[in-house]
Amino acid sequence: MIPYRNISGKSGVLAYEIGDTYIKIEFNNNEVYLYDYNRPGKVQVNKMKFFAVRGKGLSTYISRYVKSFAKKLG
């Protein structure tokens, strides 16, 4: 996983992994969640990929728009 830059210093995101059709997010509690093109959808996942690479806005986007679509891994 790639460490999240956390430009604001307030994010609950530690790291992320981007695949062709998904993004995995590791949060500060060390739990990892999967978001993919099936759930919550392609548009949302691509926005999450953008915020992940940018290093800002990912945690806010997740909590506002896609939190309930997460699949907990492991």
N, CA, C and O atoms as CSV, one atom per row, in Angstrom:
chain,resi,resn,atom,element,x,y,z
A,1,MET,N,N,0.842,-1.182,0.000
A,1,MET,CA,C,0.000,0.000,0.000
A,1,MET,C,C,0.886,1.245,0.000
A,1,MET,O,O,2.026,1.225,0.464
A,2,ILE,N,N,0.336,2.295,-0.522
A,2,ILE,CA,C,1.052,3.573,-0.600
A,2,ILE,C,C,0.612,4.450,0.564
A,2,ILE,O,O,-0.588,4.638,0.765
A,3,PRO,N,N,1.546,4.988,1.329
A,3,PRO,CA,C,1.161,5.882,2.424
A,3,PRO,C,C,0.409,7.109,1.886
A,3,PRO,O,O,0.817,7.723,0.900
A,4,TYR,N,N,-0.681,7.443,2.550
A,4,TYR,CA,C,-1.469,8.615,2.185
A,4,TYR,C,C,-0.747,9.862,2.674
A,4,TYR,O,O,-0.306,9.912,3.822
A,5,ARG,N,N,-0.622,10.871,1.814
A,5,ARG,CA,C,0.152,12.075,2.157
A,5,ARG,C,C,-0.479,12.894,3.267
A,5,ARG,O,O,0.244,13.528,4.035
A,6,ASN,N,N,-1.794,12.905,3.380
A,6,ASN,CA,C,-2.494,13.584,4.471
A,6,ASN,C,C,-2.048,15.039,4.617
A,6,ASN,O,O,-1.573,15.447,5.676
A,7,ILE,N,N,-2.201,15.796,3.570
A,7,ILE,CA,C,-1.758,17.189,3.535
A,7,ILE,C,C,-2.400,18.015,4.641
A,7,ILE,O,O,-1.746,18.883,5.219
A,8,SER,N,N,-3.664,17.761,4.943
A,8,SER,CA,C,-4.351,18.538,5.982
A,8,SER,C,C,-3.901,18.156,7.382
A,8,SER,O,O,-4.040,18.947,8.315
A,9,GLY,N,N,-3.362,16.946,7.541
A,9,GLY,CA,C,-2.944,16.471,8.854
A,9,GLY,C,C,-4.095,15.968,9.706
A,9,GLY,O,O,-3.892,15.635,10.874
A,10,LYS,N,N,-5.306,15.904,9.148
A,10,LYS,CA,C,-6.491,15.525,9.918
A,10,LYS,C,C,-7.145,14.240,9.422
A,10,LYS,O,O,-8.189,13.848,9.945
A,11,SER,N,N,-6.575,13.590,8.453
A,11,SER,CA,C,-7.223,12.455,7.810
A,11,SER,C,C,-7.201,11.197,8.666
A,11,SER,O,O,-6.279,10.966,9.449
A,12,GLY,N,N,-8.241,10.395,8.495
A,12,GLY,CA,C,-8.288,9.082,9.114
A,12,GLY,C,C,-7.702,8.003,8.225
A,12,GLY,O,O,-7.721,6.825,8.583
A,13,VAL,N,N,-7.177,8.394,7.062
A,13,VAL,CA,C,-6.609,7.455,6.098
A,13,VAL,C,C,-5.101,7.332,6.306
A,13,VAL,O,O,-4.399,8.338,6.410
A,14,LEU,N,N,-4.612,6.100,6.367
A,14,LEU,CA,C,-3.174,5.837,6.473
A,14,LEU,C,C,-2.535,5.530,5.130
A,14,LEU,O,O,-1.453,6.026,4.815
A,15,ALA,N,N,-3.224,4.694,4.330
A,15,ALA,CA,C,-2.617,4.222,3.083
A,15,ALA,C,C,-3.715,3.795,2.116
A,15,ALA,O,O,-4.880,3.653,2.488
A,16,TYR,N,N,-3.305,3.594,0.857
A,16,TYR,CA,C,-4.252,3.180,-0.164
A,16,TYR,C,C,-3.546,2.310,-1.196
A,16,TYR,O,O,-2.322,2.330,-1.329
A,17,GLU,N,N,-4.353,1.553,-1.916
A,17,GLU,CA,C,-3.877,0.743,-3.038
A,17,GLU,C,C,-4.872,0.912,-4.176
A,17,GLU,O,O,-6.070,0.688,-3.999
A,18,ILE,N,N,-4.381,1.303,-5.334
A,18,ILE,CA,C,-5.241,1.537,-6.486
A,18,ILE,C,C,-5.077,0.403,-7.490
A,18,ILE,O,O,-3.963,0.048,-7.874
A,19,GLY,N,N,-6.206,-0.154,-7.905
A,19,GLY,CA,C,-6.240,-1.143,-8.975
A,19,GLY,C,C,-7.064,-0.588,-10.126
A,19,GLY,O,O,-7.594,0.520,-10.039
A,20,ASP,N,N,-7.170,-1.349,-11.194
A,20,ASP,CA,C,-7.925,-0.881,-12.356
A,20,ASP,C,C,-9.370,-0.546,-12.014
A,20,ASP,O,O,-9.900,0.464,-12.477
A,21,THR,N,N,-10.011,-1.386,-11.208
A,21,THR,CA,C,-11.437,-1.217,-10.934
A,21,THR,C,C,-11.755,-1.068,-9.442
A,21,THR,O,O,-12.904,-1.235,-9.034
A,22,TYR,N,N,-10.755,-0.758,-8.641
A,22,TYR,CA,C,-10.987,-0.663,-7.195
A,22,TYR,C,C,-9.980,0.273,-6.538
A,22,TYR,O,O,-8.994,0.703,-7.137
A,23,ILE,N,N,-10.279,0.564,-5.284
A,23,ILE,CA,C,-9.314,1.199,-4.394
A,23,ILE,C,C,-9.492,0.570,-3.016
A,23,ILE,O,O,-10.615,0.393,-2.542
A,24,LYS,N,N,-8.380,0.239,-2.386
A,24,LYS,CA,C,-8.386,-0.254,-1.015
A,24,LYS,C,C,-7.861,0.878,-0.144
A,24,LYS,O,O,-6.898,1.558,-0.501
A,25,ILE,N,N,-8.500,1.071,0.993
A,25,ILE,CA,C,-8.124,2.137,1.910
A,25,ILE,C,C,-7.828,1.537,3.270
A,25,ILE,O,O,-8.626,0.767,3.804
A,26,GLU,N,N,-6.669,1.893,3.836
A,26,GLU,CA,C,-6.347,1.521,5.207
A,26,GLU,C,C,-6.534,2.755,6.074
A,26,GLU,O,O,-5.983,3.819,5.792
A,27,PHE,N,N,-7.322,2.596,7.140
A,27,PHE,CA,C,-7.621,3.702,8.040
A,27,PHE,C,C,-6.714,3.663,9.273
A,27,PHE,O,O,-5.981,2.696,9.484
A,28,ASN,N,N,-6.770,4.713,10.074
A,28,ASN,CA,C,-5.914,4.835,11.261
A,28,ASN,C,C,-6.083,3.690,12.250
A,28,ASN,O,O,-5.180,3.424,13.043
A,29,ASN,N,N,-7.221,3.011,12.215
A,29,ASN,CA,C,-7.438,1.874,13.117
A,29,ASN,C,C,-6.899,0.564,12.531
A,29,ASN,O,O,-7.165,-0.516,13.060
A,30,ASN,N,N,-6.144,0.670,11.439
A,30,ASN,CA,C,-5.516,-0.452,10.731
A,30,ASN,C,C,-6.507,-1.369,10.019
A,30,ASN,O,O,-6.134,-2.457,9.581
A,31,GLU,N,N,-7.756,-0.947,9.899
A,31,GLU,CA,C,-8.734,-1.717,9.141
A,31,GLU,C,C,-8.653,-1.306,7.671
A,31,GLU,O,O,-8.454,-0.135,7.345
A,32,VAL,N,N,-8.813,-2.305,6.787
A,32,VAL,CA,C,-8.725,-2.071,5.346
A,32,VAL,C,C,-10.093,-2.332,4.723
A,32,VAL,O,O,-10.753,-3.329,5.017
A,33,TYR,N,N,-10.498,-1.409,3.856
A,33,TYR,CA,C,-11.789,-1.511,3.180
A,33,TYR,C,C,-11.601,-1.426,1.673
A,33,TYR,O,O,-10.711,-0.738,1.174
A,34,LEU,N,N,-12.456,-2.140,0.972
A,34,LEU,CA,C,-12.438,-2.176,-0.482
A,34,LEU,C,C,-13.638,-1.415,-1.034
A,34,LEU,O,O,-14.763,-1.571,-0.561
A,35,TYR,N,N,-13.379,-0.597,-2.035
A,35,TYR,CA,C,-14.413,0.091,-2.800
A,35,TYR,C,C,-14.142,-0.245,-4.261
A,35,TYR,O,O,-13.011,-0.103,-4.725
A,36,ASP,N,N,-15.169,-0.690,-4.997
A,36,ASP,CA,C,-14.911,-1.073,-6.382
A,36,ASP,C,C,-15.988,-0.553,-7.325
A,36,ASP,O,O,-16.941,0.103,-6.904
A,37,TYR,N,N,-15.818,-0.858,-8.603
A,37,TYR,CA,C,-16.729,-0.344,-9.622
A,37,TYR,C,C,-18.147,-0.888,-9.450
A,37,TYR,O,O,-19.100,-0.267,-9.921
A,38,ASN,N,N,-18.305,-2.029,-8.789
A,38,ASN,CA,C,-19.645,-2.557,-8.524
A,38,ASN,C,C,-20.309,-1.819,-7.370
A,38,ASN,O,O,-21.509,-1.546,-7.405
A,39,ARG,N,N,-19.524,-1.499,-6.350
A,39,ARG,CA,C,-20.043,-0.834,-5.164
A,39,ARG,C,C,-18.972,0.015,-4.535
A,39,ARG,O,O,-18.042,-0.570,-3.978
A,40,PRO,N,N,-18.999,1.280,-4.562
A,40,PRO,CA,C,-20.124,2.169,-4.805
A,40,PRO,C,C,-20.338,2.569,-6.262
A,40,PRO,O,O,-21.358,3.174,-6.590
A,41,GLY,N,N,-19.376,2.234,-7.152
A,41,GLY,CA,C,-19.531,2.564,-8.564
A,41,GLY,C,C,-18.286,3.205,-9.145
A,41,GLY,O,O,-17.414,3.679,-8.417
A,42,LYS,N,N,-18.217,3.212,-10.460
A,42,LYS,CA,C,-17.038,3.698,-11.180
A,42,LYS,C,C,-16.756,5.170,-10.918
A,42,LYS,O,O,-15.609,5.543,-10.673
A,43,VAL,N,N,-17.775,6.005,-10.965
A,43,VAL,CA,C,-17.578,7.452,-10.768
A,43,VAL,C,C,-17.013,7.720,-9.376
A,43,VAL,O,O,-16.057,8.481,-9.225
A,44,GLN,N,N,-17.602,7.097,-8.366
A,44,GLN,CA,C,-17.158,7.317,-6.998
A,44,GLN,C,C,-15.738,6.798,-6.768
A,44,GLN,O,O,-14.928,7.471,-6.130
A,45,VAL,N,N,-15.437,5.617,-7.281
A,45,VAL,CA,C,-14.094,5.048,-7.102
A,45,VAL,C,C,-13.048,5.913,-7.801
A,45,VAL,O,O,-11.964,6.131,-7.261
A,46,ASN,N,N,-13.362,6.399,-8.978
A,46,ASN,CA,C,-12.401,7.260,-9.680
A,46,ASN,C,C,-12.175,8.574,-8.933
A,46,ASN,O,O,-11.061,9.099,-8.946
A,47,LYS,N,N,-13.201,9.110,-8.287
A,47,LYS,CA,C,-13.020,10.300,-7.451
A,47,LYS,C,C,-12.125,9.977,-6.266
A,47,LYS,O,O,-11.261,10.774,-5.902
A,48,MET,N,N,-12.327,8.822,-5.669
A,48,MET,CA,C,-11.498,8.410,-4.538
A,48,MET,C,C,-10.040,8.247,-4.961
A,48,MET,O,O,-9.131,8.622,-4.220
A,49,LYS,N,N,-9.818,7.693,-6.143
A,49,LYS,CA,C,-8.453,7.552,-6.658
A,49,LYS,C,C,-7.803,8.928,-6.805
A,49,LYS,O,O,-6.635,9.106,-6.460
A,50,PHE,N,N,-8.554,9.888,-7.313
A,50,PHE,CA,C,-8.048,11.251,-7.473
A,50,PHE,C,C,-7.638,11.832,-6.125
A,50,PHE,O,O,-6.537,12.364,-5.988
A,51,PHE,N,N,-8.518,11.734,-5.128
A,51,PHE,CA,C,-8.218,12.283,-3.808
A,51,PHE,C,C,-7.041,11.557,-3.159
A,51,PHE,O,O,-6.241,12.180,-2.461
A,52,ALA,N,N,-6.928,10.254,-3.382
A,52,ALA,CA,C,-5.821,9.485,-2.805
A,52,ALA,C,C,-4.485,9.971,-3.342
A,52,ALA,O,O,-3.553,10.214,-2.576
A,53,VAL,N,N,-4.393,10.112,-4.643
A,53,VAL,CA,C,-3.139,10.575,-5.263
A,53,VAL,C,C,-2.845,12.013,-4.862
A,53,VAL,O,O,-1.688,12.373,-4.647
A,54,ARG,N,N,-3.881,12.834,-4.759
A,54,ARG,CA,C,-3.717,14.236,-4.367
A,54,ARG,C,C,-3.262,14.376,-2.925
A,54,ARG,O,O,-2.562,15.329,-2.585
A,55,GLY,N,N,-3.655,13.431,-2.071
A,55,GLY,CA,C,-3.259,13.479,-0.670
A,55,GLY,C,C,-4.133,14.362,0.187
A,55,GLY,O,O,-3.742,14.738,1.292
A,56,LYS,N,N,-5.305,14.697,-0.303
A,56,LYS,CA,C,-6.205,15.569,0.443
A,56,LYS,C,C,-7.646,15.315,0.006
A,56,LYS,O,O,-7.929,15.204,-1.187
A,57,GLY,N,N,-8.547,15.223,0.971
A,57,GLY,CA,C,-9.965,15.114,0.680
A,57,GLY,C,C,-10.541,13.710,0.672
A,57,GLY,O,O,-11.759,13.555,0.576
A,58,LEU,N,N,-9.714,12.691,0.767
A,58,LEU,CA,C,-10.201,11.316,0.655
A,58,LEU,C,C,-11.094,10.925,1.831
A,58,LEU,O,O,-12.190,10.404,1.623
A,59,SER,N,N,-10.652,11.164,3.031
A,59,SER,CA,C,-11.435,10.795,4.210
A,59,SER,C,C,-12.776,11.526,4.231
A,59,SER,O,O,-13.801,10.931,4.567
A,60,THR,N,N,-12.776,12.786,3.881
A,60,THR,CA,C,-14.019,13.569,3.839
A,60,THR,C,C,-14.967,13.006,2.792
A,60,THR,O,O,-16.158,12.848,3.058
A,61,TYR,N,N,-14.458,12.705,1.616
A,61,TYR,CA,C,-15.291,12.141,0.555
A,61,TYR,C,C,-15.902,10.813,1.002
A,61,TYR,O,O,-17.090,10.571,0.789
A,62,ILE,N,N,-15.101,9.967,1.614
A,62,ILE,CA,C,-15.603,8.669,2.072
A,62,ILE,C,C,-16.716,8.855,3.098
A,62,ILE,O,O,-17.775,8.237,2.982
A,63,SER,N,N,-16.488,9.688,4.084
A,63,SER,CA,C,-17.488,9.843,5.140
A,63,SER,C,C,-18.775,10.487,4.634
A,63,SER,O,O,-19.847,10.210,5.172
A,64,ARG,N,N,-18.696,11.323,3.632
A,64,ARG,CA,C,-19.887,11.994,3.114
A,64,ARG,C,C,-20.658,11.183,2.082
A,64,ARG,O,O,-21.887,11.242,2.036
A,65,TYR,N,N,-19.938,10.420,1.247
A,65,TYR,CA,C,-20.599,9.838,0.080
A,65,TYR,C,C,-20.552,8.317,-0.049
A,65,TYR,O,O,-21.463,7.744,-0.646
A,66,VAL,N,N,-19.554,7.652,0.471
A,66,VAL,CA,C,-19.429,6.217,0.169
A,66,VAL,C,C,-19.178,5.327,1.381
A,66,VAL,O,O,-18.909,4.138,1.212
A,67,LYS,N,N,-19.256,5.849,2.568
A,67,LYS,CA,C,-18.932,5.068,3.768
A,67,LYS,C,C,-19.724,3.766,3.837
A,67,LYS,O,O,-19.161,2.721,4.163
A,68,SER,N,N,-20.998,3.812,3.541
A,68,SER,CA,C,-21.845,2.624,3.692
A,68,SER,C,C,-21.607,1.574,2.603
A,68,SER,O,O,-22.145,0.470,2.690
A,69,PHE,N,N,-20.816,1.898,1.587
A,69,PHE,CA,C,-20.568,0.960,0.489
A,69,PHE,C,C,-19.292,0.146,0.690
A,69,PHE,O,O,-18.947,-0.664,-0.171
A,70,ALA,N,N,-18.600,0.335,1.775
A,70,ALA,CA,C,-17.316,-0.315,1.992
A,70,ALA,C,C,-17.469,-1.802,2.272
A,70,ALA,O,O,-18.439,-2.247,2.885
A,71,LYS,N,N,-16.482,-2.553,1.805
A,71,LYS,CA,C,-16.385,-3.974,2.138
A,71,LYS,C,C,-15.124,-4.151,2.979
A,71,LYS,O,O,-14.014,-3.936,2.492
A,72,LYS,N,N,-15.293,-4.538,4.221
A,72,LYS,CA,C,-14.147,-4.733,5.118
A,72,LYS,C,C,-13.384,-5.981,4.708
A,72,LYS,O,O,-13.969,-7.037,4.470
A,73,LEU,N,N,-12.069,-5.840,4.632
A,73,LEU,CA,C,-11.207,-6.964,4.260
A,73,LEU,C,C,-10.505,-7.503,5.509
A,73,LEU,O,O,-10.152,-6.751,6.417
A,74,GLY,N,N,-10.316,-8.806,5.530
A,74,GLY,CA,C,-9.576,-9.457,6.599
A,74,GLY,C,C,-10.064,-9.209,7.913
A,74,GLY,O,O,-9.504,-9.716,8.885
